[in-house]
């Protein structure tokens, strides 16, 4: 069976790799190899490491010293230079997909001394060896974002992948007990009371602590340019789940609804897969179930009629919020969702947050 598709590897092998194999096989030292080439050991070392170009004269000396034709050594060098050029372009295209500026600004990456070092730094960040390996590792993210995003929204798979990866990195430092769905479910009532706390510097550490005791690592990561995600969940292992939030809308109603939505995925859908919110998600059964879970956890069913009967009055909303035990901003958000309020009404009751640069 033949194929017309050209093999284009995601690596470049210098002629020096072939020479090194020959020298090892024949037990020839670098010094002896340089002597046979009638050259210095320094230049011979440059040749082995791909820094020296093979000219016709050098190809003739290689033919005499090691064998192989002049044409072979010239073609070997030509292919290597072509691969280097092609891979450099590939790296540049990949870097253009990534929000490198924000990744440095947010402290995910350290500034590099030279632009040519950026690709290597980004590969280390993602924990992969090549751009091809990155595309394979994040294929599900690329497909999901491409499927969900309309042309009117700027959402790039590479930016979402960077946000997800930073969440994974931060979760590694969070010590968790083994995943325990009942303990996590029981913790939600205590977490629900945190919605009344105004300071994220106080409620986020407590949120992390309560979730970690049930096997859930909660990370709150600022979304970079090109990432419109508000939340994501996945199991890092059978013992540990990741619940990632972006705080994208910087308001308490959106933050807490996103949290309880993601909590719903963990409890209702277990280890079935990876869930990503905030990128024009289709109305799947799982997403609707997570929405319903969040809504009834924040405002239990016995309070639903009273919620939907509230007048457009800030004082009444505050009284209801105290009665139910949640923040007034969440009540406003729910009323807006059910279209009992317009999206401009009573927004002053929502708490607003900002990122510290």
C-alpha positions in Angstrom: 0.0 0.0 0.0 1.4 3.4 -0.9 0.6 6.9 0.1 1.3 10.2 -1.6 1.4 12.0 1.8 4.9 13.2 2.6 6.4 12.2 5.9 7.1 15.5 7.9 8.5 14.7 11.3 8.2 17.1 14.2 11.9 16.9 14.9 15.2 17.7 13.2 18.1 15.3 13.2 21.5 16.8 12.5 24.1 15.0 10.3 26.1 14.9 13.6 23.7 12.3 14.9 24.6 10.0 12.1 28.3 10.7 12.6 28.1 10.2 16.4 26.5 6.7 15.8 29.3 5.8 13.4 32.1 7.0 15.8 30.5 5.0 18.7 30.2 1.9 16.6 33.8 2.1 15.4 35.1 3.3 18.8 36.6 6.4 17.3 37.3 9.3 19.6 36.6 13.0 18.9 40.3 13.7 18.7 40.9 10.9 16.2 37.9 12.0 14.2 39.2 15.5 14.0 42.6 14.2 12.9 41.0 12.2 10.1 39.1 15.3 8.9 42.3 17.3 9.1 40.4 19.7 11.3 40.4 21.0 14.9 38.5 19.1 17.7 36.4 22.3 18.3 35.2 22.4 14.7 34.6 18.6 14.8 32.4 19.1 17.9 30.5 21.8 16.1 29.8 19.4 13.3 28.5 16.7 15.7 26.2 19.2 17.4 24.7 20.6 14.1 26.4 24.0 14.3 28.6 23.5 11.3 27.3 23.3 7.7 28.6 20.5 5.5 30.3 22.0 2.4 31.4 20.0 -0.6 35.0 20.0 0.7 33.9 18.7 4.1 31.6 16.1 2.5 34.6 14.8 0.6 36.6 14.5 3.8 33.7 12.7 5.6 33.5 10.3 2.7 37.2 9.5 3.1 37.1 9.4 6.9 33.9 7.5 7.5 32.5 6.3 4.2 29.2 7.4 2.5 29.2 9.4 -0.7 29.6 13.1 -1.1 26.0 13.2 -2.3 24.8 11.4 0.9 26.5 13.9 3.2 25.3 16.9 1.3 21.7 15.6 1.1 21.9 14.8 4.8 22.9 18.4 5.7 20.3 19.9 3.3 17.4 17.9 4.8 18.5 19.0 8.3 18.6 22.7 7.4 15.1 22.3 5.7 13.7 20.7 8.8 15.1 23.4 11.1 13.5 26.1 8.9 10.2 24.3 8.8 10.1 23.6 12.5 11.0 27.2 13.3 8.0 28.3 11.3 5.8 25.7 13.1 7.0 27.0 16.5 6.3 30.6 15.5 2.7 29.7 14.4 2.1 27.9 17.6 3.5 30.8 19.7 1.1 33.1 17.8 -1.8 31.0 19.0 -0.7 31.2 22.7 -1.4 34.2 24.9 2.3 34.5 25.7 2.1 38.1 26.8 -0.6 37.4 29.4 1.2 34.2 30.5 4.3 36.3 31.4 2.2 39.1 32.8 0.3 36.7 35.1 3.5 35.0 36.2 2.9 31.6 34.5 6.0 32.0 32.5 9.3 33.8 33.3 10.5 36.3 30.7 13.1 34.7 28.4 16.3 36.5 27.3 15.7 35.9 23.6 12.5 35.4 21.6 13.9 32.2 20.2 13.7 30.7 23.7 10.0 31.3 24.0 8.9 28.0 22.3 11.1 25.9 24.7 9.7 27.8 27.7 6.1 27.2 26.6 6.8 23.5 25.9 8.2 23.2 29.5 5.1 25.0 30.8 2.8 22.4 29.2 5.1 19.5 30.1 5.5 18.3 26.5 8.4 17.7 24.2 7.2 19.1 21.0 4.4 21.1 19.3 3.1 17.9 17.9 2.9 16.3 21.3 1.1 19.5 22.6 -1.5 19.2 19.8 -2.1 15.5 20.7 -2.3 16.2 24.4 -4.8 19.1 24.0 -6.8 17.7 21.0 -10.0 17.5 23.1 -9.7 21.1 24.0 -9.1 22.2 20.4 -12.1 20.2 19.2 -14.4 21.4 22.0 -13.5 25.1 21.5 -13.7 24.9 17.8 -17.1 23.2 18.0 -18.6 25.6 20.5 -17.2 29.0 19.3 -19.0 31.2 16.8 -17.1 33.6 14.5 -18.4 36.5 16.6 -16.5 35.4 19.7 -12.7 35.5 20.1 -12.0 32.2 21.8 -8.8 30.4 21.0 -8.1 26.7 21.9 -4.5 27.5 22.8 -5.5 30.2 25.2 -8.0 27.9 26.9 -5.4 25.1 27.0 -2.9 27.5 28.8 -5.6 28.4 31.3 -6.3 24.8 32.0 -2.7 23.9 32.3 -2.1 26.7 34.9 -5.0 25.2 36.8 -3.3 21.8 36.7 0.0 23.3 37.9 -1.6 25.1 40.8 -3.6 22.1 41.8 -0.4 20.1 42.3 0.4 22.2 45.3 -3.1 21.5 46.9 -3.0 18.5 49.2 -6.3 16.7 49.0 -7.9 13.8 50.8 -9.2 11.1 48.4 -12.2 11.9 46.4 -15.4 11.3 48.4 -18.7 12.4 46.8 -20.7 12.2 50.0 -18.3 14.4 51.9 -18.2 16.8 49.0 -22.0 17.0 48.9 -22.1 17.5 52.6 -19.6 20.4 52.4 -21.7 22.3 49.9 -24.1 23.6 52.6 -21.1 25.2 54.4 -19.7 26.5 51.2 -23.1 28.0 50.4 -22.8 30.2 53.5 -19.5 31.6 52.1 -21.5 33.4 49.5 -22.3 36.1 52.1 -18.6 36.7 52.7 -17.5 39.9 50.8 -13.7 39.4 50.7 -12.3 36.8 48.2 -9.1 36.8 50.4 -11.2 35.1 53.1 -13.8 33.0 51.2 -11.5 31.5 48.6 -9.0 29.9 51.1 -12.0 28.5 53.1 -13.6 27.2 49.9 -10.3 25.5 48.9 -10.0 23.9 52.4 -13.6 22.5 52.5 -13.2 21.1 49.0 -9.8 19.6 49.5 -11.1 17.6 52.4 -13.4 15.8 50.0 -10.8 15.3 47.2 -11.4 18.4 45.1 -8.6 20.9 44.3 -10.2 24.3 43.6 -8.1 26.8 41.6 -9.1 30.3 40.6 -7.1 31.3 37.5 -7.4 34.6 35.6 -8.4 33.9 32.0 -5.9 35.2 29.4 -6.8 36.9 26.2 -8.6 34.4 23.9 -10.0 32.3 26.8 -13.7 32.9 27.4 -14.1 29.9 29.8 -15.7 30.5 33.2 -15.2 27.1 34.7 -13.9 23.6 34.1 -13.9 20.2 35.8 -12.0 17.0 35.3 -10.5 14.2 37.3 -6.7 14.4 37.5 -6.8 10.8 39.0 -9.4 8.6 40.5 -8.5 10.2 43.9 -8.4 13.8 42.9 -10.7 16.2 41.0 -9.9 19.6 39.6 -12.5 22.4 39.8 -11.2 25.4 37.9 -12.8 28.8 37.9 -11.8 32.0 36.0 -13.7 34.7 37.9 -14.3 36.0 34.4 -17.3 38.2 35.1 -15.9 39.5 38.4 -19.3 39.4 40.2 -20.4 37.3 43.1 -23.5 35.8 41.4 -21.5 34.6 38.4 -18.7 33.2 40.5 -20.8 31.2 42.8 -23.2 29.9 40.2 -20.2 28.7 38.2 -18.8 27.0 41.3 -22.0 25.1 42.1 -22.5 24.3 38.4 -19.0 22.7 38.3 -19.8 20.9 41.6 -22.9 19.5 40.0 -20.8 18.0 37.2 -18.5 16.3 39.8 -21.4 14.8 41.8 -23.8 14.0 38.9 -21.5 12.9 36.2 -18.5 11.6 38.2 -15.5 10.6 36.2 -17.3 10.6 32.8 -15.2 13.3 31.3 -14.0 16.8 31.0 -16.5 19.7 31.2 -15.7 23.2 30.0 -18.1 26.2 30.6 -18.5 29.7 29.2 -17.7 29.0 25.6 -21.1 28.9 24.0 -21.8 25.5 25.4 -24.5 23.6 23.6 -27.6 22.7 25.6 -26.6 19.1 26.5 -28.3 17.0 29.0 -25.3 17.2 31.3 -25.1 21.0 31.2 -28.8 21.4 31.9 -28.5 19.0 34.9 -25.5 21.0 36.2 -27.5 24.2 35.8 -30.5 22.8 37.7 -28.2 21.5 40.4 -26.6 24.9 41.0 -30.0 26.7 41.0 -31.6 24.4 43.5 -28.5 24.3 45.7 -28.3 28.1 45.9 -32.1 28.6 46.3 -33.7 25.3 47.5 -37.0 24.3 46.0 -39.1 25.3 49.0 -38.0 28.9 48.4 -38.5 29.0 44.6 -42.1 30.4 44.8 -41.0 33.1 47.1 -38.1 34.0 44.9 -40.2 34.3 41.8 -42.8 36.4 43.7 -40.3 39.0 44.9 -41.1 42.6 43.8 -38.5 44.8 42.1 -37.3 46.2 45.5 -33.8 46.0 46.8 -34.9 45.9 50.4 -37.1 42.9 49.7 -34.3 41.1 47.9 -31.9 41.7 50.8 -34.5 40.3 53.3 -35.0 37.2 51.1 -31.3 36.7 50.8 -30.9 36.8 54.6 -33.8 34.4 55.0 -32.3 31.9 52.5 -28.7 32.4 53.7 -27.1 33.6 50.5 -25.8 36.9 49.1 -28.3 39.4 47.6 -26.2 39.4 44.4 -27.0 35.7 43.8 -30.7 36.5 44.3 -30.5 39.3 41.7 -28.7 37.0 39.3 -31.3 34.3 39.6 -34.1 36.8 39.1 -32.4 38.1 36.0 -32.0 34.5 34.8 -35.7 33.8 35.2 -36.4 37.2 33.6 -38.2 38.6 36.6 -35.6 41.4 36.4 -33.9 42.9 33.4 -30.1 42.7 33.3 -29.9 46.4 34.3 -32.1 46.2 37.4 -30.7 45.9 41.0 -27.1 45.3 39.8 -25.9 47.5 42.7 -26.7 44.5 45.0 -24.1 42.4 43.3 -20.6 42.4 44.7 -17.9 43.4 42.2 -14.3 42.2 42.3 -11.1 43.1 40.5 -7.8 41.3 39.8 -4.7 42.7 41.5 -2.0 42.9 38.8 
